[in-house]
Amino acid sequence: MKTRLMVMTVSFLVLCLTCGCSLNRIVVRSTASVLEKGLAAMYRETDLIIAENSLVSQLKLLEALLENDPHNETVLMLLTQGYYAYALGFVEDNDPDRAKMLYVRGRDYARTVLEKADPLWGQGTSDSQHFERALSQIGEKYLEALFWNAMNWGNWIMLSLDNPQALFDLIRVEQMMQLVLERKENLFFAGPHVFFGCLHAARPVMLGGDPQLAQEHFEWAKRLNNDTIKLVDFYKARFYARQVLDAELYEQILSEIVAYDVNSVPEVALLNQIARKKAQFWLDRKDDLF
């Protein structure tokens, strides 16, 4: 029922967008505002099928809105977060190649927002001087766009380690996320700490990896979230436990996540339901990893 209602709503709004220009802008801004405020309802969803269908419908609606208001920052920010959430929660484990394309979309929507802060972001990041200048001038207003640019890009890199370009790009992503960590470490449930926890755990020690530092970042993320976001534990198991070859810790953490009652913290039920799904997926593959 919820899915049918969402489809009907999307169809109606898209029909409205075929009307005149001024009406288009009104529809775009009012709809974007409703969707932004509706994120809380999405986070409370516990049914993954409903959540996945809703995300897909909303992403296409948002792209229709963007066609009629290409510089709408609210729409762009919802798109970069939406593609990240969809790829992470419903695609990357079973179809990593498709997930890579989705992460690139999410990254590029965030980059479009960053271009409003400095046109240099639209020229790419291959020029170190241009990149460092653009990064140094990022103000508080665009810090969230920088974060989502790095999150989407970072996940693309994690799925593209066979691509030499990914290793070069990782340097840029680290620089971006370090800035976010220094200025707003609790952004999106301590996302910068989770990022660096994964990075230091996944990277081999001979290439600069640091399991102890990874452990510290994961613990910081848990404290900042009052240990309510089980994705933090999931990433600790997937990257840290595997790096230190602790199969017992790996199984213990993932089993605890699978058994977790997502209704105990309803405000983030969807994130924890996704964590449960991913924990089961990787728990089933334990024997292939150790």
Beta strands, then each sheet from edge to edge (+ up, - down):
end
